[in-house]
């Protein structure tokens, strides 16, 4: 093996998790070359993008050399030598969990169990990605860390709250990054950045050492360019056979097309985003699936989602070492959450009844298909200097389709669906019954083969 050229390193960066891991096993590339490639790209591109809060360059190179020795000794782990990034709401042992804020305390004593599973599979944590303060917003802009930008258009947000992870993966600074989803925070940035993003069924991935995350709304997960990469990572994190699922087409499915804005939302669905859902429906019909228009009985669930979300912000704020250091907007949001304590408790009690009513749609269909977002990524700075109420109302208009599935616990995936007239990514959301992630992986794989997206590269990459 010679030293990779600049072109070879660029292609290596875009190869993805599964391909990088296979190349390490085959001796086609070393873990050190993978880590050096990622570090070089971060150094070159992240001044424009601001995806990373901290990069562990020296440590990652040391771990890469150790991984190289393990490869030479014949070890065979699914992620051995592959660099990944971790979102800054997730404990990394020995590092401060900043959570987009100046209100943090001491370094975390241990990794989240979720991160430990990745390390045990051979992954190398190369750095920590940015998030909005307390993961509160669908854009990643903070007083503490500045603006994280979308590599498809630097004047657009990469979404939130996993915005740093999405930017890092879309620009191929790393092949994958961890994320979390409390009201769409995996799916929203996936849609903004042209990525595949899956929120698993509640409880499918451990939240330890925490008993639950964000009042039980949030789950850990990943952002990747392709379906196979996500399947490998989720298999490591859950022990379930998702790699096999992502290598085969599903049987013919009953798919419900749902484009109605949920009750209570003042969002408007733009022509491009409606068209993305409708064109995907046509593609699925051509692939042998039965697609009909169906709308779930969502009713007032949105009110329960908002109550739980606000209470989650309050709980996160109260757990901080220095809550007085929070941004003023976040402090006011937390006060709103405190006032919502009783409605949030009631919402949790109603979770089962809400799930039974809404999920009755799955007696008629196997999958729900709709837009992931109603419109293209927000311009950066749209809510700079704005108060909590104004920002909350604007944010809710940007993300009407996502939070309900956190409240109900269903798995839901954001799947790339082409580009709008301005060259910005479009995305559709696929929702399944509890525990049916394998169906989502198979269907997303089928869509990826029929309408490939992973080779599309943003201007800043």
N, C-alpha and C positions, 0 to 999 in steps of 0.2 A: 504493500500500500504506500503510495506516494502522498505528498501533501496535497490536499484538494485545492483546485483552482477556485477563483472567486465565483465562476459560473457553477462549478460543481457544488460549492458550499450553498449557493442560493437554491439550487435544486434540492440539496439535502435538507435545507431548512423547511421547504415546502413538502417534504416527503410524508410527514405525519408520523404519529406515534407507532402505529403497527408496522409501517415500513421501516422506520428507524430501528425498532427493536429487532426486526428480522435481519436487517443489514449487520447489526452488531453480532447476532448469533452466527451469521454466515462469514464473519470476518471481513466484510466489505468496508467497514468503517469502525473506528474505535470510539468508545465512550468519550474520550478526551476530544476527538474531532467533533463530536456532536455538541459538547459543551462549549468548545471554542467557537463553533459556528454560532451558537445562540448568543454568547457573550459579545462577539463581534457585531452581530446585528443589533443587539441592544445598545451598544456603544454608538453605533452609526445612526440608528433611527429613533431611539427613544427620546432624544432631545426635542424632536418634533411632536412625538405622540404622548409622552408622559404616562406610559402604562405601568411602570414599576415604581414602587416606593423605595425598595432596597434590593440590591443584587448581591448575591453571595459568590463573587467571582472566585476568590482564592479557595474557599471551602468547596465549591462545586468542582473545581479542577482537581482538588485532592480526592474527592469522592469519585470522580471520573477515572482517575488513575487506579483507585482501588477496584472499581468496577471492571476495568481492563484486566486486572490480575485475576478477578473472579471468572471472567470469560475465558481466560487462558487456562484456568484450572478446571474448566468444563462445567461450571455452574450454568443452569438454564432457567432463568426467571423471566416472566412475561414482559417486564419493563426494564430489564437490566441495562443500565447506562443511558437511559433516555431522560433528558432534562425536562422538567415541568415547572410551572409557577404555581404559587398558592395565593389565593385571595386574602386580603388583609382583614377579613372578619373571622379567620380560622386560626386556632392556636398552632403555633410552631414553637417547639421547645427552645428556650433560650432567647427568644425574640419577643419584642413588644408587639402586642396585637393592637395596632394603632386605630383601626376601624375608621380611618378617614378623619381623625380628630386629634386635637391637642389635649383631650381629657383622659388619656390613657394612664395606666399605672406601670407596674413593674413587668419585666419579661415573663412570658408564660413558662410554667415549670416543665411541661411536657407537650409533645405533639398531640393534637386531636387524633383520636384513634383512626379516623379517616385518612389523615396524612401518614400515620404509621403504616397503614396497609399499603400505601403507595411505595413507601421506602422499603418495606419488606419484599415487595415485588421487584425491587432494583431501581426504582426511579430516583433521580437526583433533583432535589429542590434547588432551583437556581436563583429564586428570588420571590418577592412578595409584591402582588399587584394592587393597584389603587382601587378604592371604593368610596362612594359618597359617605358623609358622616353618618354613622350608625346604619349604613345600608338603606337610607331612608328614601332615596329618590331614583327615578329612572334616567338619571344623568349623573356623570361622575365628575363633579366640580366641587372643590372644597377650599376654604381659607387655608387649611393645613397643607394641602398638596397641589393646589392649582387645578388646571383643566386637563382632563384626559380626552384626547381627540380621536376621531374616527379615521382610520387610514384610507377609507374610500373618499372622504372629504374632510379636510382638517377644520372646516368651519361647522361641522356637525358633531353632535355627541355620539359616543359609542354606546350609549344607554347606561343602564344601571340596574341593580347596584353592582353587578359584576363587570363594570365597564373597563377596568384595567385589564382583566383577564381576556375580555373579548378583543380589545385592541391588540394585545400581545399575540394572540393566536391568529387573528386576521392578517396581521403584518408578518406572520411567521417569525416573530422573535423567539417563540417557543412553539413546539408542536401541539401543546395542550396546556390548559391551566384549570385549576379547580375553580369552582363557582358555588354559589348558593342561591336558593330561590325561595323567597318568602312571600312574594306577590307578583312573581314574574321575572325575578332577577337573574335567571339563566336565560329564559326565552326572549326577554326584551333586548339585551345586548346581542344575543345570537341573531335576532332579526335585524338589528341596526348594522351589523357587521358581516352579514352573509355567512353565518356559521350554523352548524348543527348544535342544538342545545336541548337537552332532555331533563325535565323534572321528574324524578321517580315517584312512585307511590310513597306516601308518608310511612316512615319506618323502614324502608328498604335499605337505607344506608345508615350506619350508626352515627349518632350525634355525640357519643362519649368523648370527653368526660362530662359534657353537659347532658342533662336529662332530656332536654328538648331545646330547639333553637327558635327564637323569635315567637315565643308563646305557642309553639307547636305548628306554626304556619310554614316554617322554612325547612328545607332539606339540602344537604350537600350534593354536589354533582360536578360536571365538567363542561367545558367549552372546547370544541374541536372543529376542524375543517370538514372532516368526513365521518360517515356513519361507522365505518370499521374501527376507527380510532376510538370513538366514544364507546362502542361495544366492548373493546378490550379493557378500557379503563373502568367501566361500570361492572364488568365481570370481576375485575380485581377487587372492587369496592364492595361487591355484594355476594360473590361466590356463585352467581347464577350464570347459566350458559348463554350469554348474549352474543358471543363471537359467532357461534353457529347460527343463531337467529339472523344475524346481520349478513350472512352469506347466502341466504335463500329467500326466494320470493314467498309472500304469504299466499294462502289459498284465496279464492275469490271472497271479498268482504263486502258487507253492507256498510256503506259510508254515507253519513249524513252531512250535507253541506249547510253550514250555519253562518250567515253573514249579518244577522240582526244585532245591533248594538244592545247590550244588556239593559234592562229597565233601570231607570234612575241615572243613567249616564248621559251627559250632553255631548259625548264624542260624535264625530262625523267620520264615516268611512269614505275615504277618497277613491276615485275611480281606479287608480293604479292598484291599490291594495285589494279592492273588491275583485278586480280583474285577475290578480294573482291567485285568489282562492278559486275563482270560476275556471281559470285555465287549468289549474291543478285538478279540479273535478273532472274536466274533459279528459285530461291525461289518464286519470285513474279509470275512467270508463273504458278508454282504449286498451287499458291493461287487464280488462276483464272484471273489474269491480262494479257493483251496482251502486250508483250514486244518486241520491234523491235529496231534495231540500227538506231539512228537518231542523226544528228549533227546540232546544231543551227548555224545560219549564224552570227558568232561573228565578223568576219572581224577585223578592226583595233581598236575595242573598248578598248583593253588593253592599248593603248596609252592614251586614255581619262581617264581611271581609274588611271594610274600612275600620270598624270598631276594633277588631282584633289586631289589625296592622298598627293603629295608633297606640293601643295598649302595649304592643310589642316594642315600639319605639320608647315608650316610657320605661318599660322594664330594662331595656338595654341601657338607657341613660342612668337609671338608678344603680346599675351594676358597675358603673365606671368609678375609677379612683378619684377623679376630679370633674364631676359633672358641671361645676361652675365654669369650666373652660370651654364648654360646648359653644358652637356658633349660636347667636341669638335666635336665628330661625329654628334651629334644632331644639333649643330650650323651650320655645313656644310650642313646637310640635309635641314635645314630651308632655307639656302641661295639658294639651288637648287629649293626649293619651291617658293621663291621670283621670281626667273627667269622664273618660269612656270606660272606666274599670268595670262598672256594672253592666253596661251594654255588651262589653267584650266577654264577660263571664256568661251572660245569657247566650251570646253567639256560639260559644263553645258547647253549651248545653244543647243548642239547636243543630249542631253539626251533623248528627246522625239523621235527624229528620230532613234537613236540607239535602243531604247526600241521597237519601232514599227517593226524594221527589225528583231532583235533577237527574240522577243516574237512571231513572226509569226510561230515559231515552235509549239506553243500551239494551232494552228489550226489543227495540226496533232496528238499531244499527249496531255495528261492531266498533266503528270509529267515528268521531266527530271531526269534521274538517272546517276550518275557517281561517280568517286572517290572524296573524299573530299580533299585529298592530293596525291601527286605522290609518296611519300616515307615516311618512318618511321620518328619519331621525331628526330630533330637535336641533335647531341651531345652537351652538355653544353660547353661553351667556344669556340665554333666554330668560332665566329666572334669577340672574345675578342681582343682589340687593333687594329682592322681593321678600315679602313676609311669608310666614308659614301657611296662612290660609290661602293666599293667592297661588303660592307654589303648589300646594296640595291640590287645589281645584284644577290647575293646569296639568299637573302630572296625571291625575285621574282621567282626564280627557285623552291622554296619550296612551293609556294602558287599560282599556275597558275589558279586554278579553282574557286576562291572565289570572288575577287573584282568586277568582271563584274556585279554581281547581286546587289552589293551596288550601282553602277552607274545607273543600270536600275531600282532598287527599288523592285525587286521581293522578295518574301519570300523564304528562303532556309534553309534546316535543315541538320545537320550532324548526322548520325545515326550509332551506333556501328555495326561492321560487322565482328566480330571474332578477331583473333590474328594471327600474323605472326610467323615464326619459332622461333623467339627469345622471344616470349611471349608478344610482344608489340601490342597495340590495332590497329585494322584496322577500317576504317570508309567509309561510302558512303554518298554522298550529294544528297538530293532530292530537286528539285526546282519546284515551282508552279507559276501559274498566280498571278498577284497582288490580294491581299485580300483573297487568298485561303489557309490560315493557317489551317483551319479546316480539309481540305483534307490531309495536311501533318501530322497533329496529328493522324488522323484515320489510314493513311497508316503506320506511324511509330509504332502505337499501334499494328497493325496487324503483322508487322515484329518482334516486341518485343515478342509477344506471340509465334510466330513460331520459333524464334531464340533468346531465353532470354539472356540478357546480364547483367542486373542490379545486379545479385548475384555474378558476378565475382569481386574479391577483389584484389587490387594490393599488392605486397610484403610489401610495407611500408604503412600499415594501421592497 
